[in-house]
Amino acid sequence: MTNATSPLAHLAKPRALAIVAAVYALLIVIAISFFPVFDGLHPLWATLIVDFITTTVIFVLSCMLRNGSLYDAYWSTAPILLGWGFAVRGTGVPGERVAIALIAVTIWGVRLTSNWARGWPGFDHEDWRYVQMRKDTGMSWFMNNLTVVHVFPTLQVWSGSISLYAALTLGTRDFNALDVVGAIVIVGGAMISLIADEQLRSHRLTNTGPCRSGLWSLARHPNYFGELCAWWGMWIIGVAGHPAAWWWTLVSPVLMTVLLRTASVPIMDKRSLERRPGYDVMMKELPAILPIGRKLR
């Protein structure tokens, strides 16, 4: 819960989601309207500026509504818009690459956004991680909402999307098999996350302990493995289109890998240790993300 109740906390979930959808539609209009203003800037700078303009808008709205979770869907929708922005700036990029990359990223983004929407009850709820981070850092609601919830994730997602710049702006190499591999990795990652999330959702209907069946028998966070597949798949398509960029675009998937392993995994493990009996045993027996290195009894 937020420090102060949201003025929309009384709304039923369908109406709350309709408001969220309207907010994101507004962000799309703003992004499309402002992007041409920065035609003279490098595509990376132009997309970053527009990214922060839309982040500022949603930050102000989240403050008005007293709920940082308004930003939650930004993580999965921003790469789609960033991809379109990079594609608009590209010249000589094969249409097949543009199509396959944007379709794959959109599939991943829609899947992740829909998963969030299914689990979000409405404006009477704020992501527990935001609440926990306020307790851990001692930040005020405003500062936590500004930095941890909005500014840092926007920078992370933009950095993670740099691979799409190599693919869709610089990627003039002929369409090739590596493009297909990258798209398969992205969509495959989305499917892995979908299966993992459904297995966990089904498990929690009847069990309060940790899930250890299906994909959850291979790692503690198989949904994160699917997430990482998406970011590495974007990098693969970037390499397919502009091979010389392989080394500096590594910042994208490596950053996301480090972020999930050093930030997301520890906070999720801590919460599960507090709430899921037997999770301590699971931590000793299963790896965090990659389905390798499993310790057998």
Backbone torsions as a table, in degrees:
resi	resn	phi	psi	omega
1	MET	NA	153.4	178.2
2	THR	-82.0	166.3	178.3
3	ASN	-63.5	-33.8	176.4
4	ALA	-125.5	140.9	-176.7
5	THR	-65.6	136.1	177.5
6	SER	-65.6	140.5	177.6
7	PRO	-64.0	-12.1	179.0
8	LEU	-108.6	15.1	-177.2
9	ALA	-62.7	-23.2	-177.0
10	HIS	-80.0	-11.7	-175.6
11	LEU	-71.4	142.2	173.0
12	ALA	-68.1	157.6	-175.0
13	LYS	-55.4	-44.9	-179.2
14	PRO	-58.8	-40.2	179.4
15	ARG	-71.5	-36.3	178.4
16	ALA	-64.1	-43.1	178.9
17	LEU	-66.1	-33.9	177.9
18	ALA	-64.1	-38.1	178.1
19	ILE	-67.6	-41.9	177.5
20	VAL	-61.1	-44.1	178.7
21	ALA	-60.7	-39.7	178.9
22	ALA	-65.6	-38.2	178.5
23	VAL	-62.8	-45.0	-178.4
24	TYR	-71.6	-29.8	173.7
25	ALA	-64.7	-40.1	176.4
26	LEU	-61.8	-42.2	179.8
27	LEU	-62.4	-38.8	178.6
28	ILE	-63.6	-44.2	179.0
29	VAL	-61.7	-43.1	179.7
30	ILE	-63.0	-45.1	-179.3
31	ALA	-61.7	-45.4	-179.6
32	ILE	-64.9	-36.2	-177.9
33	SER	-72.5	-37.7	-174.4
34	PHE	-87.6	-26.3	-173.8
35	PHE	-57.5	-42.8	179.1
36	PRO	-63.8	-22.1	179.7
37	VAL	-62.1	-27.8	-175.1
38	PHE	-106.9	31.7	179.6
39	ASP	-58.1	-29.6	-177.5
40	GLY	-79.4	-8.4	-177.9
41	LEU	-94.6	158.7	174.3
42	HIS	-57.1	141.9	-177.9
43	PRO	-53.6	-36.7	-180.0
44	LEU	-66.3	-43.1	178.2
45	TRP	-68.0	-40.9	-179.2
46	ALA	-61.7	-45.7	180.0
47	THR	-67.5	-36.4	179.1
48	LEU	-64.8	-43.0	-179.8
49	ILE	-63.8	-46.8	179.3
50	VAL	-64.8	-36.6	176.9
51	ASP	-58.2	-43.2	-179.2
52	PHE	-75.2	-27.7	174.9
53	ILE	-64.1	-48.0	180.0
54	THR	-68.3	-34.7	176.5
55	THR	-63.7	-39.5	177.6
56	THR	-61.8	-42.0	179.6
57	VAL	-62.2	-47.8	-177.1
58	ILE	-71.9	-28.3	175.6
59	PHE	-65.4	-46.2	179.0
60	VAL	-60.5	-43.5	179.5
61	LEU	-65.4	-38.3	179.3
62	SER	-66.5	-32.7	176.0
63	CYS	-69.1	-40.5	178.5
64	MET	-64.1	-35.6	-178.5
65	LEU	-93.1	-3.3	179.2
66	ARG	54.6	44.0	179.2
67	ASN	-153.8	109.1	-178.8
68	GLY	-68.5	-18.2	-178.5
69	SER	-68.4	-7.1	173.2
70	LEU	-59.6	-26.7	-178.3
71	TYR	-82.5	-14.3	-169.3
72	ASP	-51.2	-42.8	-176.4
73	ALA	-75.3	-8.5	-178.5
74	TYR	-63.1	-37.0	-177.7
75	TRP	-56.8	-39.4	-174.8
76	SER	-95.5	-11.9	179.4
77	THR	-101.3	-29.5	-177.9
78	ALA	-59.1	-43.3	-179.9
79	PRO	-60.0	-29.4	178.5
80	ILE	-65.9	-46.9	179.3
81	LEU	-68.3	-38.3	178.0
82	LEU	-62.4	-41.4	178.0
83	GLY	-60.5	-43.1	177.1
84	TRP	-63.2	-39.8	178.8
85	GLY	-62.5	-43.7	178.1
86	PHE	-65.9	-38.0	-179.5
87	ALA	-65.1	-37.7	178.7
88	VAL	-62.0	-34.7	-178.8
89	ARG	-83.4	-8.8	-177.7
90	GLY	-80.6	144.8	174.8
91	THR	-131.2	131.9	179.6
92	GLY	79.0	11.0	178.0
93	VAL	-83.0	128.5	-179.4
94	PRO	-54.8	134.3	-179.2
95	GLY	-60.3	-31.5	178.7
96	GLU	-63.3	-38.9	179.0
97	ARG	-67.1	-45.0	179.1
98	VAL	-58.6	-46.7	-177.2
99	ALA	-64.1	-50.1	-174.5
100	ILE	-67.5	-35.2	179.2
101	ALA	-69.5	-48.5	-177.7
102	LEU	-67.3	-37.1	177.7
103	ILE	-65.4	-45.2	-179.1
104	ALA	-63.3	-45.7	-179.9
105	VAL	-65.2	-36.9	178.6
106	THR	-66.5	-41.2	176.7
107	ILE	-59.2	-46.4	178.2
108	TRP	-61.4	-46.9	-176.7
109	GLY	-66.0	-42.8	178.9
110	VAL	-64.5	-41.2	179.2
111	ARG	-61.5	-46.7	-178.0
112	LEU	-67.7	-40.1	179.4
113	THR	-65.7	-41.5	180.0
114	SER	-66.2	-33.5	177.6
115	ASN	-66.0	-40.9	176.3
116	TRP	-62.8	-45.1	-177.5
117	ALA	-61.4	-37.0	179.3
118	ARG	-64.4	-35.4	-175.6
119	GLY	-92.9	-11.8	-177.2
120	TRP	-84.9	119.5	-176.3
121	PRO	-79.4	-22.9	-178.7
122	GLY	142.7	-171.3	-175.1
123	PHE	-73.8	-2.6	174.1
124	ASP	-83.7	1.2	-177.2
125	HIS	-127.0	140.7	172.5
126	GLU	-126.7	139.9	-177.5
127	ASP	-46.2	127.4	-176.5
128	TRP	-59.9	-26.7	-179.9
129	ARG	-66.2	-34.5	177.8
130	TYR	-66.3	-41.4	178.5
131	VAL	-63.9	-44.1	-179.4
132	GLN	-64.3	-40.3	-179.6
133	MET	-67.0	-32.7	175.9
134	ARG	-65.4	-39.9	178.6
135	LYS	-66.8	-42.0	-176.6
136	ASP	-70.5	-35.5	-175.8
137	THR	-96.9	-20.1	-176.6
138	GLY	75.5	11.4	179.6
139	MET	-70.8	154.9	172.2
140	SER	-71.9	164.6	178.4
141	TRP	-58.6	-42.3	-177.4
142	PHE	-63.3	-49.9	-177.0
143	MET	-67.9	-38.6	177.7
144	ASN	-64.6	-42.0	179.7
145	ASN	-65.2	-38.0	-179.4
146	LEU	-70.0	-51.5	-171.5
147	THR	-87.5	-61.8	-173.9
148	VAL	-69.5	-39.5	-174.0
149	VAL	-85.6	-36.0	-172.8
150	HIS	-111.9	-60.9	-171.2
151	VAL	-65.0	-52.5	-177.0
152	PHE	-61.7	-47.8	178.2
153	PRO	-61.6	-35.8	177.9
154	THR	-62.6	-43.5	177.2
155	LEU	-64.1	-39.4	-179.0
156	GLN	-65.4	-45.7	-178.1
157	VAL	-68.1	-39.6	177.2
158	TRP	-62.4	-44.7	178.4
159	SER	-62.6	-40.2	179.4
160	GLY	-66.6	-20.5	-177.5
161	SER	-94.3	2.6	-179.8
162	ILE	-59.5	-29.9	176.8
163	SER	-58.0	-33.5	180.0
164	LEU	-69.7	-26.7	175.2
165	TYR	-64.6	-44.2	178.5
166	ALA	-64.8	-36.3	-177.0
167	ALA	-75.8	-43.3	-167.4
168	LEU	-105.2	-14.1	176.4
169	THR	-109.1	-43.4	-177.8
170	LEU	-99.0	-10.9	-170.3
171	GLY	-76.2	68.2	-177.4
172	THR	-88.8	-4.4	177.4
173	ARG	-64.4	150.7	-179.8
174	ASP	-55.4	144.4	175.5
175	PHE	-56.7	134.0	-174.9
176	ASN	-145.7	-179.6	-174.9
177	ALA	-60.5	-30.4	-178.5
178	LEU	-65.3	-31.4	174.7
179	ASP	-59.7	-45.2	-179.1
180	VAL	-65.0	-41.1	177.8
181	VAL	-59.6	-46.5	-179.6
182	GLY	-60.7	-43.6	179.3
183	ALA	-63.9	-40.7	178.5
184	ILE	-63.3	-40.0	179.2
185	VAL	-64.4	-41.4	179.4
186	ILE	-64.1	-53.4	-178.4
187	VAL	-66.9	-37.8	176.4
188	GLY	-61.5	-40.4	176.7
189	GLY	-62.2	-41.3	178.0
190	ALA	-61.6	-39.8	179.8
191	MET	-69.2	-38.5	176.6
192	ILE	-61.1	-45.9	178.5
193	SER	-63.3	-39.8	178.7
194	LEU	-60.8	-48.5	-179.3
195	ILE	-62.9	-44.9	-179.2
196	ALA	-62.4	-44.6	-179.3
197	ASP	-64.5	-39.8	179.4
198	GLU	-67.9	-40.2	177.9
199	GLN	-63.2	-41.9	179.7
200	LEU	-68.1	-41.3	179.8
201	ARG	-62.2	-42.6	179.0
202	SER	-65.4	-40.9	-179.5
203	HIS	-62.1	-42.2	-174.9
204	ARG	-74.3	-9.0	175.5
205	LEU	-68.4	-28.2	-174.9
206	THR	-129.0	-0.8	-172.7
207	ASN	-142.9	135.2	178.7
208	THR	-98.4	-6.6	179.0
209	GLY	-84.0	177.5	179.6
210	PRO	-68.3	145.4	177.8
211	CYS	-78.7	128.0	179.9
212	ARG	-132.4	29.6	178.1
213	SER	-119.6	163.8	179.9
214	GLY	60.8	-136.9	-179.9
215	LEU	-64.9	-22.6	-179.1
216	TRP	-76.6	-2.3	173.9
217	SER	-88.8	-7.6	-177.5
218	LEU	-102.4	-29.1	-178.7
219	ALA	-158.2	160.6	-178.9
220	ARG	-74.3	-25.7	-177.1
221	HIS	-136.6	65.8	-179.0
222	PRO	-64.5	-23.8	176.2
223	ASN	-65.4	-33.6	176.3
224	TYR	-69.4	-32.5	176.1
225	PHE	-61.7	-42.8	176.6
226	GLY	-62.4	-39.5	177.8
227	GLU	-60.9	-45.1	-179.4
228	LEU	-66.3	-33.6	177.0
229	CYS	-57.5	-40.0	-179.1
230	ALA	-62.3	-45.9	-177.9
231	TRP	-69.3	-37.3	176.6
232	TRP	-71.3	-31.4	176.2
233	GLY	-64.8	-38.9	176.4
234	MET	-62.0	-39.9	178.8
235	TRP	-63.8	-40.3	179.9
236	ILE	-61.1	-42.7	178.7
237	ILE	-66.2	-35.3	175.9
238	GLY	-61.7	-42.0	178.4
239	VAL	-67.2	-37.3	178.9
240	ALA	-61.3	-39.1	-177.0
241	GLY	-85.9	-31.2	-177.5
242	HIS	-144.9	79.1	-173.9
243	PRO	-53.0	-33.1	-177.9
244	ALA	-65.0	-15.6	-177.7
245	ALA	-89.2	4.6	-172.1
246	TRP	-57.2	-37.3	-172.0
247	TRP	-81.1	-41.5	-177.8
248	TRP	-82.6	-18.7	174.8
249	THR	-82.1	-8.9	175.8
250	LEU	-59.0	-22.2	178.7
251	VAL	-55.6	-32.7	-176.4
252	SER	-65.9	-63.6	-178.4
253	PRO	-69.1	-33.1	179.8
254	VAL	-65.9	-42.5	177.7
255	LEU	-59.2	-45.9	-179.5
256	MET	-65.8	-37.1	177.9
257	THR	-63.7	-46.6	179.4
258	VAL	-64.0	-41.5	-179.4
259	LEU	-60.3	-49.2	-178.5
260	LEU	-66.5	-39.8	-176.0
261	ARG	-74.0	-36.2	-174.0
262	THR	-99.4	-15.1	-178.9
263	ALA	-117.3	-58.3	-175.1
264	SER	-67.1	-47.2	-178.2
265	VAL	-61.0	-49.6	-179.4
266	PRO	-59.4	-41.7	-178.0
267	ILE	-70.1	-34.5	176.7
268	MET	-71.3	-40.0	178.0
269	ASP	-63.2	-41.9	179.9
270	LYS	-61.0	-44.6	180.0
271	ARG	-65.5	-41.4	-179.3
272	SER	-67.6	-35.6	176.5
273	LEU	-61.3	-34.4	-179.4
274	GLU	-78.9	-26.7	-170.8
275	ARG	-116.0	-18.2	-173.4
276	ARG	-117.6	102.7	178.7
277	PRO	-57.8	131.8	180.0
278	GLY	92.8	-0.5	-178.3
279	TYR	-70.0	-27.7	178.2
280	ASP	-63.0	-36.7	177.6
281	VAL	-68.7	-41.3	179.7
282	MET	-60.6	-38.7	179.3
283	MET	-63.6	-31.0	179.9
284	LYS	-78.1	-24.4	-172.3
285	GLU	-102.6	-22.6	-175.5
286	LEU	-122.0	144.1	174.9
287	PRO	-68.6	166.3	-176.0
288	ALA	-71.9	-54.3	-172.8
289	ILE	-125.7	-56.9	-176.5
290	LEU	-69.7	133.2	-179.4
291	PRO	-78.5	48.1	176.7
292	ILE	-136.7	161.7	177.7
293	GLY	77.9	21.7	-179.1
294	ARG	-65.9	135.2	178.8
295	LYS	-96.0	118.8	-179.6
296	LEU	-95.3	145.9	176.9
297	ARG	-66.8	NA	NA
